[in-house]
Amino acid sequence: MLGDMSNARELIPLLDAVDALPAAQALRSRSYELLRLSPGASVVDVGCGAGLAVRELAGQGVRAIGVDLDDEMIAVAKERYPSSDFRPGTAYELPLNTGEVTGYRADKVLHELADAGQALREAARVLAPGGRIVLIGQDWDTFVIDSDRPELTRAIVHARADLITSPRAARRYRNLLLECGFESVEVEVRTAVFTDGMILPLLTGAAHAALDCGAITQEQHDSWTAEQKARAGRDRLFLALPMFVVSATGG
């Protein structure tokens, strides 16, 4: 996951837990289908994190390359899957030759970039003619959280979104791909629903971020997080997260 991952190893248990969810597994599988890779083809997974997608793609008989900005993530990926190909690099400057791969995948990456268009132009460079690209991401303004205080919840969601470099990148995937010369762009939306306590740190973290930036008061923060913690104790947490899956073919 390209971006500021200064505590990468601390995040890995949470990332692993999310990756193990049936909805996350189904989303990854769909992204692999949309790549339309033949055995022996090559694909780059940009923002590969701890390397799970690279391992799964390699298991399908393709040559998978993982690229990530964070050295710690690359180190963990190499520890887990020593026979796989992991390389440090950024979405703006991939460590690949022009036309080297037939597939490009980026899962929850473009929202961390100030210039998604530059990253997609780089994707077009490394893709062979007719290669496939698949982008996955959430729109940070469309988190759906159940709460007794919907106005406060809306303020928290928007405040958290405003701290992301490009919070609405996912809704722009289609237009960005078209502007960068990709063809046959298709858009799918899969909504992930979370109801267990595993997501509580994500919710309380959003409230803390909103407090830190001055969007809400200490009282609002305390009451909202107390409500969400109580919901967790009663099995009443609810977060729905629309995930955009966009695929296209290179020119």
MARNU-875563 format. One record per residue (C-alpha): chain; residue in one letter; x, y, z. Coordinates in Angstrom, 2 decimals, decimal comma, padded with zeros to 5 digits. Layout:
<sites>
<site><chaine>A</chaine><residu>A</residu><x>X</x><y>Y</y><z>Z</z></site>
...
</sites>
This chain:
<sites>
<site><chaine>A</chaine><residu>M</residu><x>000,00</x><y>000,00</y><z>000,00</z></site>
<site><chaine>A</chaine><residu>L</residu><x>001,97</x><y>002,93</y><z>-001,29</z></site>
<site><chaine>A</chaine><residu>G</residu><x>002,05</x><y>005,87</y><z>001,07</z></site>
<site><chaine>A</chaine><residu>D</residu><x>003,06</x><y>006,86</y><z>004,58</z></site>
<site><chaine>A</chaine><residu>M</residu><x>003,48</x><y>003,49</y><z>006,29</z></site>
<site><chaine>A</chaine><residu>S</residu><x>005,94</x><y>004,44</y><z>009,02</z></site>
<site><chaine>A</chaine><residu>N</residu><x>004,38</x><y>001,82</y><z>011,33</z></site>
<site><chaine>A</chaine><residu>A</residu><x>004,01</x><y>-000,81</y><z>008,64</z></site>
<site><chaine>A</chaine><residu>R</residu><x>004,74</x><y>-003,83</y><z>010,83</z></site>
<site><chaine>A</chaine><residu>E</residu><x>002,21</x><y>-002,66</y><z>013,41</z></site>
<site><chaine>A</chaine><residu>L</residu><x>-000,44</x><y>-002,38</y><z>010,69</z></site>
<site><chaine>A</chaine><residu>I</residu><x>000,16</x><y>-005,81</y><z>009,21</z></site>
<site><chaine>A</chaine><residu>P</residu><x>-002,00</x><y>-007,80</y><z>011,69</z></site>
<site><chaine>A</chaine><residu>L</residu><x>-004,98</x><y>-005,55</y><z>010,87</z></site>
<site><chaine>A</chaine><residu>L</residu><x>-004,29</x><y>-005,79</y><z>007,14</z></site>
<site><chaine>A</chaine><residu>D</residu><x>-004,05</x><y>-009,57</y><z>007,42</z></site>
<site><chaine>A</chaine><residu>A</residu><x>-007,38</x><y>-009,72</y><z>009,26</z></site>
<site><chaine>A</chaine><residu>V</residu><x>-009,09</x><y>-007,62</y><z>006,59</z></site>
<site><chaine>A</chaine><residu>D</residu><x>-007,52</x><y>-009,64</y><z>003,77</z></site>
<site><chaine>A</chaine><residu>A</residu><x>-008,90</x><y>-012,84</y><z>005,32</z></site>
<site><chaine>A</chaine><residu>L</residu><x>-012,51</x><y>-011,63</y><z>005,21</z></site>
<site><chaine>A</chaine><residu>P</residu><x>-014,64</x><y>-013,42</y><z>002,58</z></site>
<site><chaine>A</chaine><residu>A</residu><x>-015,62</x><y>-010,10</y><z>000,98</z></site>
<site><chaine>A</chaine><residu>A</residu><x>-011,96</x><y>-009,09</y><z>000,61</z></site>
<site><chaine>A</chaine><residu>Q</residu><x>-011,07</x><y>-012,48</y><z>-000,85</z></site>
<site><chaine>A</chaine><residu>A</residu><x>-013,91</x><y>-012,18</y><z>-003,36</z></site>
<site><chaine>A</chaine><residu>L</residu><x>-012,79</x><y>-008,68</y><z>-004,34</z></site>
<site><chaine>A</chaine><residu>R</residu><x>-009,22</x><y>-009,84</y><z>-004,98</z></site>
<site><chaine>A</chaine><residu>S</residu><x>-010,46</x><y>-012,78</y><z>-007,02</z></site>
<site><chaine>A</chaine><residu>R</residu><x>-012,59</x><y>-010,48</y><z>-009,13</z></site>
<site><chaine>A</chaine><residu>S</residu><x>-009,63</x><y>-008,20</y><z>-009,77</z></site>
<site><chaine>A</chaine><residu>Y</residu><x>-007,61</x><y>-011,19</y><z>-011,00</z></site>
<site><chaine>A</chaine><residu>E</residu><x>-010,42</x><y>-012,19</y><z>-013,36</z></site>
<site><chaine>A</chaine><residu>L</residu><x>-010,59</x><y>-008,69</y><z>-014,81</z></site>
<site><chaine>A</chaine><residu>L</residu><x>-006,86</x><y>-008,76</y><z>-015,58</z></site>
<site><chaine>A</chaine><residu>R</residu><x>-007,56</x><y>-011,62</y><z>-018,04</z></site>
<site><chaine>A</chaine><residu>L</residu><x>-004,06</x><y>-013,01</y><z>-017,72</z></site>
<site><chaine>A</chaine><residu>S</residu><x>-002,96</x><y>-016,12</y><z>-019,57</z></site>
<site><chaine>A</chaine><residu>P</residu><x>-000,47</x><y>-018,56</y><z>-018,00</z></site>
<site><chaine>A</chaine><residu>G</residu><x>003,02</x><y>-017,14</y><z>-018,37</z></site>
<site><chaine>A</chaine><residu>A</residu><x>001,83</x><y>-013,55</y><z>-018,61</z></site>
<site><chaine>A</chaine><residu>S</residu><x>003,37</x><y>-010,88</y><z>-016,40</z></site>
<site><chaine>A</chaine><residu>V</residu><x>001,63</x><y>-008,51</y><z>-013,99</z></site>
<site><chaine>A</chaine><residu>V</residu><x>002,68</x><y>-005,80</y><z>-011,56</z></site>
<site><chaine>A</chaine><residu>D</residu><x>000,86</x><y>-005,27</y><z>-008,27</z></site>
<site><chaine>A</chaine><residu>V</residu><x>001,46</x><y>-001,65</y><z>-007,33</z></site>
<site><chaine>A</chaine><residu>G</residu><x>001,29</x><y>-000,95</y><z>-003,62</z></site>
<site><chaine>A</chaine><residu>C</residu><x>001,70</x><y>-004,66</y><z>-002,93</z></site>
<site><chaine>A</chaine><residu>G</residu><x>001,97</x><y>-004,34</y><z>000,84</z></site>
<site><chaine>A</chaine><residu>A</residu><x>002,87</x><y>-007,65</y><z>002,48</z></site>
<site><chaine>A</chaine><residu>G</residu><x>002,61</x><y>-009,46</y><z>-000,84</z></site>
<site><chaine>A</chaine><residu>L</residu><x>-000,58</x><y>-011,53</y><z>-000,63</z></site>
<site><chaine>A</chaine><residu>A</residu><x>-001,87</x><y>-010,62</y><z>-004,10</z></site>
<site><chaine>A</chaine><residu>V</residu><x>001,54</x><y>-011,33</y><z>-005,64</z></site>
<site><chaine>A</chaine><residu>R</residu><x>001,51</x><y>-014,78</y><z>-004,05</z></site>
<site><chaine>A</chaine><residu>E</residu><x>-002,04</x><y>-015,47</y><z>-005,24</z></site>
<site><chaine>A</chaine><residu>L</residu><x>-001,34</x><y>-014,27</y><z>-008,78</z></site>
<site><chaine>A</chaine><residu>A</residu><x>001,81</x><y>-016,38</y><z>-008,98</z></site>
<site><chaine>A</chaine><residu>G</residu><x>-000,31</x><y>-019,35</y><z>-007,93</z></site>
<site><chaine>A</chaine><residu>Q</residu><x>-002,32</x><y>-018,82</y><z>-011,12</z></site>
<site><chaine>A</chaine><residu>G</residu><x>000,77</x><y>-019,40</y><z>-013,23</z></site>
<site><chaine>A</chaine><residu>V</residu><x>001,66</x><y>-015,80</y><z>-014,05</z></site>
<site><chaine>A</chaine><residu>R</residu><x>004,85</x><y>-013,86</y><z>-013,38</z></site>
<site><chaine>A</chaine><residu>A</residu><x>003,85</x><y>-011,45</y><z>-010,64</z></site>
<site><chaine>A</chaine><residu>I</residu><x>005,95</x><y>-008,47</y><z>-009,52</z></site>
<site><chaine>A</chaine><residu>G</residu><x>005,17</x><y>-006,56</y><z>-006,34</z></site>
<site><chaine>A</chaine><residu>V</residu><x>006,14</x><y>-002,90</y><z>-005,99</z></site>
<site><chaine>A</chaine><residu>D</residu><x>005,79</x><y>-000,80</y><z>-002,84</z></site>
<site><chaine>A</chaine><residu>L</residu><x>007,16</x><y>002,49</y><z>-001,58</z></site>
<site><chaine>A</chaine><residu>D</residu><x>007,62</x><y>001,25</y><z>001,97</z></site>
<site><chaine>A</chaine><residu>D</residu><x>010,85</x><y>-000,66</y><z>002,63</z></site>
<site><chaine>A</chaine><residu>E</residu><x>009,33</x><y>-002,37</y><z>005,68</z></site>
<site><chaine>A</chaine><residu>M</residu><x>006,47</x><y>-003,75</y><z>003,61</z></site>
<site><chaine>A</chaine><residu>I</residu><x>008,89</x><y>-005,02</y><z>000,99</z></site>
<site><chaine>A</chaine><residu>A</residu><x>010,95</x><y>-006,68</y><z>003,74</z></site>
<site><chaine>A</chaine><residu>V</residu><x>007,87</x><y>-008,41</y><z>005,17</z></site>
<site><chaine>A</chaine><residu>A</residu><x>006,75</x><y>-009,54</y><z>001,72</z></site>
<site><chaine>A</chaine><residu>K</residu><x>010,17</x><y>-011,04</y><z>001,02</z></site>
<site><chaine>A</chaine><residu>E</residu><x>010,14</x><y>-012,81</y><z>004,39</z></site>
<site><chaine>A</chaine><residu>R</residu><x>006,74</x><y>-014,33</y><z>003,70</z></site>
<site><chaine>A</chaine><residu>Y</residu><x>007,23</x><y>-015,20</y><z>000,04</z></site>
<site><chaine>A</chaine><residu>P</residu><x>010,99</x><y>-015,44</y><z>-000,61</z></site>
<site><chaine>A</chaine><residu>S</residu><x>010,56</x><y>-016,92</y><z>-004,07</z></site>
<site><chaine>A</chaine><residu>S</residu><x>008,46</x><y>-013,99</y><z>-005,31</z></site>
<site><chaine>A</chaine><residu>D</residu><x>009,68</x><y>-010,80</y><z>-007,00</z></site>
<site><chaine>A</chaine><residu>F</residu><x>009,31</x><y>-007,69</y><z>-004,82</z></site>
<site><chaine>A</chaine><residu>R</residu><x>010,85</x><y>-004,35</y><z>-005,68</z></site>
<site><chaine>A</chaine><residu>P</residu><x>010,93</x><y>-000,92</y><z>-004,00</z></site>
<site><chaine>A</chaine><residu>G</residu><x>009,44</x><y>001,82</y><z>-006,11</z></site>
<site><chaine>A</chaine><residu>T</residu><x>006,70</x><y>004,39</y><z>-006,49</z></site>
<site><chaine>A</chaine><residu>A</residu><x>003,57</x><y>004,49</y><z>-008,63</z></site>
<site><chaine>A</chaine><residu>Y</residu><x>005,11</x><y>007,45</y><z>-010,44</z></site>
<site><chaine>A</chaine><residu>E</residu><x>008,35</x><y>005,64</y><z>-011,31</z></site>
<site><chaine>A</chaine><residu>L</residu><x>007,93</x><y>001,89</y><z>-011,52</z></site>
<site><chaine>A</chaine><residu>P</residu><x>011,08</x><y>-000,26</y><z>-011,66</z></site>
<site><chaine>A</chaine><residu>L</residu><x>009,97</x><y>-001,78</y><z>-014,97</z></site>
<site><chaine>A</chaine><residu>N</residu><x>010,87</x><y>-001,42</y><z>-018,60</z></site>
<site><chaine>A</chaine><residu>T</residu><x>008,47</x><y>000,06</y><z>-021,13</z></site>
<site><chaine>A</chaine><residu>G</residu><x>005,89</x><y>-002,54</y><z>-022,18</z></site>
<site><chaine>A</chaine><residu>E</residu><x>007,30</x><y>-005,12</y><z>-019,75</z></site>
<site><chaine>A</chaine><residu>V</residu><x>004,01</x><y>-006,35</y><z>-018,26</z></site>
<site><chaine>A</chaine><residu>T</residu><x>000,62</x><y>-007,37</y><z>-019,61</z></site>
<site><chaine>A</chaine><residu>G</residu><x>-001,27</x><y>-006,60</y><z>-016,41</z></site>
<site><chaine>A</chaine><residu>Y</residu><x>-001,31</x><y>-003,74</y><z>-013,88</z></site>
<site><chaine>A</chaine><residu>R</residu><x>-003,15</x><y>-003,89</y><z>-010,57</z></site>
<site><chaine>A</chaine><residu>A</residu><x>-003,41</x><y>-001,20</y><z>-007,88</z></site>
<site><chaine>A</chaine><residu>D</residu><x>-005,56</x><y>-001,87</y><z>-004,81</z></site>
<site><chaine>A</chaine><residu>K</residu><x>-006,31</x><y>001,11</y><z>-002,54</z></site>
<site><chaine>A</chaine><residu>V</residu><x>-003,37</x><y>003,15</y><z>-003,85</z></site>
<site><chaine>A</chaine><residu>L</residu><x>-004,48</x><y>006,13</y><z>-005,93</z></site>
<site><chaine>A</chaine><residu>H</residu><x>-006,15</x><y>007,94</y><z>-003,03</z></site>
<site><chaine>A</chaine><residu>E</residu><x>-002,69</x><y>008,30</y><z>-001,49</z></site>
<site><chaine>A</chaine><residu>L</residu><x>-001,31</x><y>010,11</y><z>-004,55</z></site>
<site><chaine>A</chaine><residu>A</residu><x>-001,44</x><y>013,83</y><z>-005,29</z></site>
<site><chaine>A</chaine><residu>D</residu><x>-001,41</x><y>013,17</y><z>-009,05</z></site>
<site><chaine>A</chaine><residu>A</residu><x>-003,26</x><y>009,99</y><z>-009,98</z></site>
<site><chaine>A</chaine><residu>G</residu><x>-003,01</x><y>010,92</y><z>-013,64</z></site>
<site><chaine>A</chaine><residu>Q</residu><x>000,78</x><y>010,77</y><z>-013,51</z></site>
<site><chaine>A</chaine><residu>A</residu><x>000,58</x><y>007,30</y><z>-011,98</z></site>
<site><chaine>A</chaine><residu>L</residu><x>-001,77</x><y>006,11</y><z>-014,74</z></site>
<site><chaine>A</chaine><residu>R</residu><x>000,47</x><y>007,52</y><z>-017,44</z></site>
<site><chaine>A</chaine><residu>E</residu><x>003,27</x><y>005,47</y><z>-015,87</z></site>
<site><chaine>A</chaine><residu>A</residu><x>000,94</x><y>002,46</y><z>-015,91</z></site>
<site><chaine>A</chaine><residu>A</residu><x>000,40</x><y>003,01</y><z>-019,63</z></site>
<site><chaine>A</chaine><residu>R</residu><x>004,18</x><y>003,09</y><z>-020,13</z></site>
<site><chaine>A</chaine><residu>V</residu><x>004,89</x><y>-000,25</y><z>-018,48</z></site>
<site><chaine>A</chaine><residu>L</residu><x>001,92</x><y>-002,05</y><z>-020,04</z></site>
<site><chaine>A</chaine><residu>A</residu><x>002,35</x><y>-003,88</y><z>-023,32</z></site>
<site><chaine>A</chaine><residu>P</residu><x>-000,12</x><y>-002,89</y><z>-026,08</z></site>
<site><chaine>A</chaine><residu>G</residu><x>-003,52</x><y>-004,33</y><z>-025,23</z></site>
<site><chaine>A</chaine><residu>G</residu><x>-002,52</x><y>-004,92</y><z>-021,61</z></site>
<site><chaine>A</chaine><residu>R</residu><x>-005,09</x><y>-004,81</y><z>-018,83</z></site>
<site><chaine>A</chaine><residu>I</residu><x>-005,32</x><y>-002,48</y><z>-015,85</z></site>
<site><chaine>A</chaine><residu>V</residu><x>-007,47</x><y>-002,95</y><z>-012,74</z></site>
<site><chaine>A</chaine><residu>L</residu><x>-007,92</x><y>-000,32</y><z>-010,03</z></site>
<site><chaine>A</chaine><residu>I</residu><x>-009,62</x><y>-000,90</y><z>-006,68</z></site>
<site><chaine>A</chaine><residu>G</residu><x>-010,42</x><y>001,77</y><z>-004,14</z></site>
<site><chaine>A</chaine><residu>Q</residu><x>-012,87</x><y>003,30</y><z>-001,74</z></site>
<site><chaine>A</chaine><residu>D</residu><x>-014,30</x><y>006,80</y><z>-001,88</z></site>
<site><chaine>A</chaine><residu>W</residu><x>-013,48</x><y>008,29</y><z>001,52</z></site>
<site><chaine>A</chaine><residu>D</residu><x>-016,55</x><y>010,53</y><z>001,47</z></site>
<site><chaine>A</chaine><residu>T</residu><x>-018,95</x><y>007,57</y><z>001,24</z></site>
<site><chaine>A</chaine><residu>F</residu><x>-018,31</x><y>005,66</y><z>004,46</z></site>
<site><chaine>A</chaine><residu>V</residu><x>-021,72</x><y>004,60</y><z>005,79</z></site>
<site><chaine>A</chaine><residu>I</residu><x>-021,70</x><y>004,32</y><z>009,60</z></site>
<site><chaine>A</chaine><residu>D</residu><x>-024,74</x><y>003,65</y><z>011,79</z></site>
<site><chaine>A</chaine><residu>S</residu><x>-024,99</x><y>006,08</y><z>014,70</z></site>
<site><chaine>A</chaine><residu>D</residu><x>-027,58</x><y>007,79</y><z>016,86</z></site>
<site><chaine>A</chaine><residu>R</residu><x>-025,97</x><y>011,08</y><z>015,83</z></site>
<site><chaine>A</chaine><residu>P</residu><x>-026,00</x><y>011,15</y><z>012,00</z></site>
<site><chaine>A</chaine><residu>E</residu><x>-024,99</x><y>014,83</y><z>011,67</z></site>
<site><chaine>A</chaine><residu>L</residu><x>-021,95</x><y>014,30</y><z>013,87</z></site>
<site><chaine>A</chaine><residu>T</residu><x>-021,13</x><y>011,11</y><z>011,99</z></site>
<site><chaine>A</chaine><residu>R</residu><x>-021,24</x><y>013,01</y><z>008,71</z></site>
<site><chaine>A</chaine><residu>A</residu><x>-018,87</x><y>015,62</y><z>010,11</z></site>
<site><chaine>A</chaine><residu>I</residu><x>-016,44</x><y>012,91</y><z>011,25</z></site>
<site><chaine>A</chaine><residu>V</residu><x>-016,50</x><y>011,10</y><z>007,92</z></site>
<site><chaine>A</chaine><residu>H</residu><x>-015,89</x><y>014,27</y><z>005,92</z></site>
<site><chaine>A</chaine><residu>A</residu><x>-013,17</x><y>015,50</y><z>008,28</z></site>
<site><chaine>A</chaine><residu>R</residu><x>-011,37</x><y>012,16</y><z>008,01</z></site>
<site><chaine>A</chaine><residu>A</residu><x>-011,71</x><y>012,24</y><z>004,23</z></site>
<site><chaine>A</chaine><residu>D</residu><x>-010,17</x><y>015,69</y><z>004,05</z></site>
<site><chaine>A</chaine><residu>L</residu><x>-006,99</x><y>014,32</y><z>005,63</z></site>
<site><chaine>A</chaine><residu>I</residu><x>-006,47</x><y>011,94</y><z>002,70</z></site>
<site><chaine>A</chaine><residu>T</residu><x>-004,35</x><y>013,18</y><z>-000,19</z></site>
<site><chaine>A</chaine><residu>S</residu><x>-006,98</x><y>012,38</y><z>-002,86</z></site>
<site><chaine>A</chaine><residu>P</residu><x>-010,06</x><y>011,16</y><z>-000,96</z></site>
<site><chaine>A</chaine><residu>R</residu><x>-012,34</x><y>011,08</y><z>-004,00</z></site>
<site><chaine>A</chaine><residu>A</residu><x>-009,91</x><y>009,45</y><z>-006,44</z></site>
<site><chaine>A</chaine><residu>A</residu><x>-012,02</x><y>006,28</y><z>-006,79</z></site>
<site><chaine>A</chaine><residu>R</residu><x>-015,00</x><y>008,11</y><z>-008,27</z></site>
<site><chaine>A</chaine><residu>R</residu><x>-012,59</x><y>009,53</y><z>-010,86</z></site>
<site><chaine>A</chaine><residu>Y</residu><x>-011,06</x><y>006,23</y><z>-011,96</z></site>
<site><chaine>A</chaine><residu>R</residu><x>-013,15</x><y>005,96</y><z>-015,14</z></site>
<site><chaine>A</chaine><residu>N</residu><x>-012,48</x><y>009,49</y><z>-016,34</z></site>
<site><chaine>A</chaine><residu>L</residu><x>-008,80</x><y>009,34</y><z>-015,41</z></site>
<site><chaine>A</chaine><residu>L</residu><x>-008,32</x><y>006,14</y><z>-017,40</z></site>
<site><chaine>A</chaine><residu>L</residu><x>-010,07</x><y>007,60</y><z>-020,43</z></site>
<site><chaine>A</chaine><residu>E</residu><x>-007,97</x><y>010,77</y><z>-020,21</z></site>
<site><chaine>A</chaine><residu>C</residu><x>-004,81</x><y>008,63</y><z>-020,12</z></site>
<site><chaine>A</chaine><residu>G</residu><x>-005,73</x><y>006,80</y><z>-023,32</z></site>
<site><chaine>A</chaine><residu>F</residu><x>-007,18</x><y>003,57</y><z>-021,92</z></site>
<site><chaine>A</chaine><residu>E</residu><x>-010,11</x><y>001,93</y><z>-023,68</z></site>
<site><chaine>A</chaine><residu>S</residu><x>-013,11</x><y>-000,26</y><z>-022,85</z></site>
<site><chaine>A</chaine><residu>V</residu><x>-013,34</x><y>001,12</y><z>-019,32</z></site>
<site><chaine>A</chaine><residu>E</residu><x>-015,77</x><y>-000,78</y><z>-017,10</z></site>
<site><chaine>A</chaine><residu>V</residu><x>-016,89</x><y>000,15</y><z>-013,57</z></site>
<site><chaine>A</chaine><residu>E</residu><x>-018,18</x><y>-002,17</y><z>-010,85</z></site>
<site><chaine>A</chaine><residu>V</residu><x>-019,12</x><y>-001,36</y><z>-007,25</z></site>
<site><chaine>A</chaine><residu>R</residu><x>-018,87</x><y>-003,93</y><z>-004,47</z></site>
<site><chaine>A</chaine><residu>T</residu><x>-020,06</x><y>-002,87</y><z>-001,02</z></site>
<site><chaine>A</chaine><residu>A</residu><x>-018,18</x><y>-004,34</y><z>001,94</z></site>
<site><chaine>A</chaine><residu>V</residu><x>-020,19</x><y>-004,55</y><z>005,17</z></site>
<site><chaine>A</chaine><residu>F</residu><x>-018,46</x><y>-004,76</y><z>008,56</z></site>
<site><chaine>A</chaine><residu>T</residu><x>-020,31</x><y>-005,46</y><z>011,80</z></site>
<site><chaine>A</chaine><residu>D</residu><x>-017,80</x><y>-006,90</y><z>014,25</z></site>
<site><chaine>A</chaine><residu>G</residu><x>-015,43</x><y>-005,33</y><z>016,73</z></site>
<site><chaine>A</chaine><residu>M</residu><x>-012,48</x><y>-005,59</y><z>014,38</z></site>
<site><chaine>A</chaine><residu>I</residu><x>-013,53</x><y>-002,30</y><z>012,77</z></site>
<site><chaine>A</chaine><residu>L</residu><x>-013,83</x><y>-000,37</y><z>016,04</z></site>
<site><chaine>A</chaine><residu>P</residu><x>-010,26</x><y>001,03</y><z>015,83</z></site>
<site><chaine>A</chaine><residu>L</residu><x>-011,04</x><y>002,34</y><z>012,35</z></site>
<site><chaine>A</chaine><residu>L</residu><x>-014,12</x><y>004,17</y><z>013,64</z></site>
<site><chaine>A</chaine><residu>T</residu><x>-012,52</x><y>005,57</y><z>016,79</z></site>
<site><chaine>A</chaine><residu>G</residu><x>-009,46</x><y>006,52</y><z>014,76</z></site>
<site><chaine>A</chaine><residu>A</residu><x>-011,65</x><y>008,57</y><z>012,41</z></site>
<site><chaine>A</chaine><residu>A</residu><x>-013,18</x><y>010,39</y><z>015,37</z></site>
<site><chaine>A</chaine><residu>H</residu><x>-009,73</x><y>011,08</y><z>016,83</z></site>
<site><chaine>A</chaine><residu>A</residu><x>-008,55</x><y>012,46</y><z>013,48</z></site>
<site><chaine>A</chaine><residu>A</residu><x>-011,61</x><y>014,73</y><z>013,32</z></site>
<site><chaine>A</chaine><residu>L</residu><x>-010,84</x><y>015,97</y><z>016,83</z></site>
<site><chaine>A</chaine><residu>D</residu><x>-007,19</x><y>016,63</y><z>016,03</z></site>
<site><chaine>A</chaine><residu>C</residu><x>-008,05</x><y>018,77</y><z>013,02</z></site>
<site><chaine>A</chaine><residu>G</residu><x>-010,65</x><y>020,77</y><z>014,94</z></site>
<site><chaine>A</chaine><residu>A</residu><x>-013,71</x><y>019,50</y><z>013,10</z></site>
<site><chaine>A</chaine><residu>I</residu><x>-015,39</x><y>018,26</y><z>016,29</z></site>
<site><chaine>A</chaine><residu>T</residu><x>-015,16</x><y>019,08</y><z>019,99</z></site>
<site><chaine>A</chaine><residu>Q</residu><x>-013,79</x><y>016,89</y><z>022,74</z></site>
<site><chaine>A</chaine><residu>E</residu><x>-017,32</x><y>016,27</y><z>024,02</z></site>
<site><chaine>A</chaine><residu>Q</residu><x>-018,49</x><y>015,21</y><z>020,57</z></site>
<site><chaine>A</chaine><residu>H</residu><x>-015,50</x><y>012,92</y><z>020,20</z></site>
<site><chaine>A</chaine><residu>D</residu><x>-016,03</x><y>011,31</y><z>023,59</z></site>
<site><chaine>A</chaine><residu>S</residu><x>-019,76</x><y>010,77</y><z>023,18</z></site>
<site><chaine>A</chaine><residu>W</residu><x>-019,48</x><y>009,40</y><z>019,64</z></site>
<site><chaine>A</chaine><residu>T</residu><x>-016,67</x><y>006,96</y><z>020,45</z></site>
<site><chaine>A</chaine><residu>A</residu><x>-018,51</x><y>005,87</y><z>023,58</z></site>
<site><chaine>A</chaine><residu>E</residu><x>-021,56</x><y>005,10</y><z>021,46</z></site>
<site><chaine>A</chaine><residu>Q</residu><x>-019,54</x><y>003,07</y><z>018,97</z></site>
<site><chaine>A</chaine><residu>K</residu><x>-017,82</x><y>001,13</y><z>021,76</z></site>
<site><chaine>A</chaine><residu>A</residu><x>-021,21</x><y>000,38</y><z>023,28</z></site>
<site><chaine>A</chaine><residu>R</residu><x>-022,45</x><y>-000,78</y><z>019,91</z></site>
<site><chaine>A</chaine><residu>A</residu><x>-019,45</x><y>-003,09</y><z>019,64</z></site>
<site><chaine>A</chaine><residu>G</residu><x>-020,33</x><y>-004,59</y><z>023,02</z></site>
<site><chaine>A</chaine><residu>R</residu><x>-023,91</x><y>-005,24</y><z>021,85</z></site>
<site><chaine>A</chaine><residu>D</residu><x>-023,01</x><y>-006,50</y><z>018,35</z></site>
<site><chaine>A</chaine><residu>R</residu><x>-024,52</x><y>-003,39</y><z>016,77</z></site>
<site><chaine>A</chaine><residu>L</residu><x>-021,60</x><y>-001,92</y><z>014,85</z></site>
<site><chaine>A</chaine><residu>F</residu><x>-022,26</x><y>-001,18</y><z>011,19</z></site>
<site><chaine>A</chaine><residu>L</residu><x>-019,95</x><y>000,14</y><z>008,49</z></site>
<site><chaine>A</chaine><residu>A</residu><x>-020,72</x><y>-000,15</y><z>004,78</z></site>
<site><chaine>A</chaine><residu>L</residu><x>-017,88</x><y>000,69</y><z>002,44</z></site>
<site><chaine>A</chaine><residu>P</residu><x>-018,50</x><y>000,91</y><z>-001,33</z></site>
<site><chaine>A</chaine><residu>M</residu><x>-015,46</x><y>-000,36</y><z>-003,24</z></site>
<site><chaine>A</chaine><residu>F</residu><x>-014,97</x><y>000,75</y><z>-006,85</z></site>
<site><chaine>A</chaine><residu>V</residu><x>-013,43</x><y>-001,81</y><z>-009,20</z></site>
<site><chaine>A</chaine><residu>V</residu><x>-012,50</x><y>-000,32</y><z>-012,54</z></site>
<site><chaine>A</chaine><residu>S</residu><x>-010,86</x><y>-002,15</y><z>-015,43</z></site>
<site><chaine>A</chaine><residu>A</residu><x>-009,65</x><y>-001,07</y><z>-018,84</z></site>
<site><chaine>A</chaine><residu>T</residu><x>-007,45</x><y>-002,04</y><z>-021,78</z></site>
<site><chaine>A</chaine><residu>G</residu><x>-004,34</x><y>-000,18</y><z>-022,84</z></site>
<site><chaine>A</chaine><residu>G</residu><x>-004,14</x><y>001,38</y><z>-026,26</z></site>
</sites>
